[in-house]
Amino acid sequence: MHFDKTLVWRYGILAVVVLAVLIYPAAVWHGLLALVGIGLPLILGAAIAYCVNILCRLLERLLCPHTTNKLARGLRRPVAIVASFAIIVLVLAGVLHLVLPQFIDAINNFLTQLPKVLSDLNRWLTHSDQASAIAKQLNALKIDWTSLQGKLTKYVSAGASGVLASTVSIFGNITSGIINLVLALTFAIYLIAGKERIGNRLNRVLDAFVPAKPLAKFRYVVGVTDSVFSSFIAGQVTEAVILGTLCTLGMLLFRFPDALSVGALIGITGLIPMVGAWIGGTIGFVLIAVTNPLQGVLFIIFIIILQQLEGNIVYPRVVGTSIGLPGVAVLAAVTIGSGLGGVLGMLFGVPVAATIYKLIANATHRREAGKAKA
């Protein structure tokens, strides 16, 4: 009997991997996490490159698309890359410029009013009958204040050393994060600048080592996935713009303060599927409630209504239409994704579901066409 040595090696390696996962699942998981940690700047850089490349391709199509000048064609890609990053940075800086001063003013107002609030509380505790009743109830409890004070002092002392250790750890994490971000941005720029050259080299390697039929299927799946994810990102940006605009108009209509800054913030946080409005709404509530608690409560009611409209009507239609996924399937993908992977599952659940949906739909059409011809 003739054995294909290549198949024996493949199935042997696959069997070893499966056995390792079954026998040492924890060690395999920790090993994978360690590899992800080592390659995090490259993974983050690839993700940044993929997202920025969508805008970069659009700008390249707008920058002298039919020119025959060699210098102009050579400068098109660098100019598009610089312009793409500049647009993203300017948008983020603009939102921060609108939101941060308002947030700082709100905190300053809170700190300014805090002494008055504490004075009013002290006056109430001194003259109120209810305060006397509370004091009597505390005395009836027979609390050992000396023991409690000793425990509190010990806890504070232990906490102080913990705070010092946490400060050192936080500083180290911030430094590591900055280094990883710089490496990721450098890698992203390199990928965008040389995407054709890198793609050609990868294709040559795949053509040399992977059989033609599996490779064709692999490229087909990658092409569908790329199309869906690109459309998803474009749809998500469109939906965030709509959400921020609706929030701003609604706040102006109901005369909420800081309409422009809060609307811009909710538009940016709206890039996070479904929960983005809640993140921006929480910050908006703080900005409003510090000066007017009643308006803060009304703003929360407004955000709840807006989130329901956005989550059940706007988001499924805008994002679902852009990726070819029915609105009900979008809601199902977000629900299942959030249950399986939290925020990341919610973020990737929709494009993954859309990719699977499109692959199944295309396979179904091919089967139906084949039966029709038969």
N, C-alpha and C positions, 0 to 999 in steps of 0.2 A: 504494500500500500504506500502510495506516495504522499508525503506530507509537505505542505507549503510552509517553509521555514518562517516566512514573513508573518503568516497568520498565527503560527505557534508563538512567536515572540509577542505579537500584539495581544493575543488572548492571555498569554502568561503574565504580561505586565498588568493587564486589566484585572486578572484574578488576584495578583499581589496587592493592588491598590484597594480592591473591594475588601479583601481580608484585613488589611491594615485599618480600614475605616470601621469594620465590624468589631475587631478585637481591641483597638486603641482609639476609640472615637474622640476622647478628650485630648489626647496627644496630637491627633491629626488636626483637630479644631484649633488648638493653640498654635500649632505650626502654621496653619493657614493665616491666623491673625497676625503672627509675627511677619510672615511674608507680605501681607497687606500693609503692615506698619512700615516695613522697609521700603516698599514701592509706593507709599502714599503720595509723595510729591509727583511721581510719574502718572499715577491714576488721576489725581486731581488736575494735573496739567492736561491730560488727554480729555477730561471732561470740559475744562475751560476752553480748550482748542475747538472741541466739537460745537459748543454753544456759540463762541465768538465767530467761528467760520461761517455760520449761517448769515450773520450780518456782513461779514467780510466778502462773501460771494455776491451779495446784493450790491455792495459798494463797487466791487470790481466790474459788475455789469453796467454800472452807471458812469464809471470813470473811463472816458474815451474808448468805448468798446470796439470801435471800428478803425482805430488808428493803426497806421503802418510804421509810425516812428519807433525805432528801436529803443530810444531812451524812454519814451512815454510808456511803452509796454513793459520795460524793465522796472519802472518806478510804480507801476499800477499796484502790484501786490504789496510792497512796503507801505505805500500811502494808504491803502485799504486797511491794512493791519493797524497802523497808527490811528487812523480815523475811527476804527471799530472800538478799540480800547478807550480812545478819547471820549466817544459818545457815551459808553457805559460809565466811565468815571464821572463825566459831567452830569449825567442823570442822577447817579447816586449822591454826588456832592450837592446838587441842587435840592434834592429831597432833604438831606441832612441840614442844609442851610435853612430850609423852611421849618424843619421840625426841632432841631436842637435849641435854637434860641427860645422858642416857645416852651420847650420842656424845662430849660434852665430857669426861665422866668416863673414857671409854675412851681418849681421846687423852692425858689427864693420866696415866693409869696407864701408858700406853706410854712417855711421856716420863720418868716416875718410874723405870721399870724399865730404861730405856736405858743409864744409867751402869753398872748391874750387868752388863748384857749385854756392853757394851764392855770392862769389866774382865775378865770371863770370857774374852772373845775374846783380849785382850792376854795373859792368863795362858797360854792355850792356845798362842798364837804363840811365847811365851817358852820353854815347857817341852816342847812336843810334838815328836816326831821328824818327824812329817809336815810341820810348819812349817819345820824345817831343810831337808827335801827340797825344799819349795817355794822356799825362799830360794836353794838351789843351782841349781835350774832357772832362776830369774830371772837369776842371775849368768851362767849359760851362754848366755842369750839376748843378752848384751852390749847392753843397752838404753842409748842415749845419754840419761841422765837430765837433763843440762844442757839439751840441745836440747828435750827434752820439757817441761821446766819453762818454758822461754822461750815455747814454743807455747801452753802452758796459760795463762801470764800474759797473752799477747796475746788469747787467746780470752775470758778473764774480763773484760779491759778492754773488748773490743768488746761483750761480753754486758751489761756494766753500763750502757753507753749505750743498748743495746737495751731493757733493762729499764726505764730512765727513760722512753724514748719509749712503751713499751707501757703504762706506768702512766698517762701522760697520755691515751693512746688509750682505755684502759679507763675512766678517770674520765669522759671525754667520752661514751663509750657508755652508761655507767650513768646519767649525767644525761639523755641523750637518751631512754633507755629509760623513766626515771621520767616524763618529760614526755609521752611517747607513751602510757604507761599511764593517766595522769590524763586525757588527752584521750579515750582509748578508753572509760574508765569513764563519763565525762561523756556521751559520745555514746550509750553503751549505755543509760544511764538515760533519756536523751531519747527514744530509740527505744521503750523499753518503756512509758514514760509516755504517749506519744502514738501508739501503734501503730495504733489505729483511724483516727485523723485522717490519719496518713501513708499508710496503706493506701488510704483513700478517694481521696486526691489522686493517688497513683500509678495507681489504677484509672481515674480520669478522664482522665489523660494518655494511658494505653494505649488507652482506648476512643476517644479523639479521633484518634489517629495510627496505630493498628494495625488492619488489617482484622479483621473479626469471626471468621472461621474460623481463621486462624493464632493469634489471641489466645485463642480457646477451647482450642486444643490446648496452647498455652503455659501457660495457667492449670491445665489438667489435669495436665501434667507437674510443674509447681511444687507442686501439691497433693499428688501422690503422693510427690514428693521430701521435702516437709515432713513428711508422715506417717511415712515411713521413717526419716528422720534423728531425729525426736523419739523414735520407738520405740527406735532404736539407742542414743541417749544414756541413756534410761531403763534399757534392758537392760544397758548397760555399767556403770552405777552399781550395779545389782543384782548383776552378776557380781563387781564389785570388793568389795562387802560380803561376798559368799560366800567369795571368795578370802581376804580378811583374817580372816574368822571361822575358816575351815579352818586357816589358818596359825597363828593363836593357839591353837586347840585342839590342833593337832599339837605345837606347841612345849611346851605345858603337859603333854601326854601323855609326851613324851620328855624332859621336865625341862630344856629349854633356858632359859637366862636371858633376861630382858627380853622375855618372850613378848608382853605386852600392847603395848609400844611398837613392837616389830618387826612384829607382826601389823597394827597400825594403819597403820604406814608402808607395808607391802605392800598393804594395802587401798587407800590413796590412790594409790600408783604403779600399782595394778592398773587404774586408769582408762585407762592406755595399753594398747591391745590387745596381747596375747600376750607382749610383752617387759617389761611393767610389773613382773611378779614378779621378774625378774632384776635390775632396778634396785634395788628394795627389798631383795632378797636379798643384794646386794653390800654394802649399808650394814649389814644385819644381820650378815653375816659379819665385818665389821670390828668391830662392837660385841662379838661373842662371842669372836672369835679373839684379841683383845688380852689377855683374861684367861685363856682356855682354848683353845689352838690346836686340840686334838683335837676339842672340841665344835664349833669353827668348821668343821672339815672335815665332821663329821657333819651339821651344819646345811646345808652346801652339798648334801650327798647328799639330805637331806630336801627342800630347795627344788627340786632336779632332779625328784624323784618328784612333788612337788606341782604343779610346772609342767607335767609331762606329763599328769597327771590334769586339770588346769585347761584346758590347751590343746586336748586331744583329746576331753574328755567334757563338762566344765562349760561352757566358753565357747561351743562350737558349739550346745549345747542351749539355754542361757539367752538368748544374744544372737540366735542363729538363730531361735528361737521368737518372740522379741519383734518381729522385723522380717519374719517369714515367709520366711526363707531356709533351705534345708536345711543340715544340719551340714557335709556334704562341700563345699558351695558356699562356706560361711564359711571353711573352711580354705583352699580354692583362692583366694578373694578376698584373704585375708591374705598368702598366699604370693606371688601375682602383684603385689599392691600394694606389698609390701616390696621386691620386685625392681625395680619401676618407680620408686618414689618414696621408698624408705627408710622412716623412721618415719612421715612424713606419708602416704605411700602405704599403709602398714599401717593407719593410723588411719582414712583415708577409703575404703579399698578395700572394706570390708564394706558400709557404707551405699550406696555407689555401685553395687556389684554387686546389692544388694537392690532398689534403685530400678529398675535395668535389668530385673531378674528380674520385678518386679511389673508393669512396663509391658508386657513381652512376654507375661506370663501374662494380663493383662487384654485385650490385643489378641487373643490366641488364643481366649479365651472368647467375645469378640464375634464373631470369625470363625466359630467353631463354632455359636454361636447363630443367626447369619445363614444358614449352610448348613442347619441343622436346620429353620428356617422355610421355606426354599426347597424 
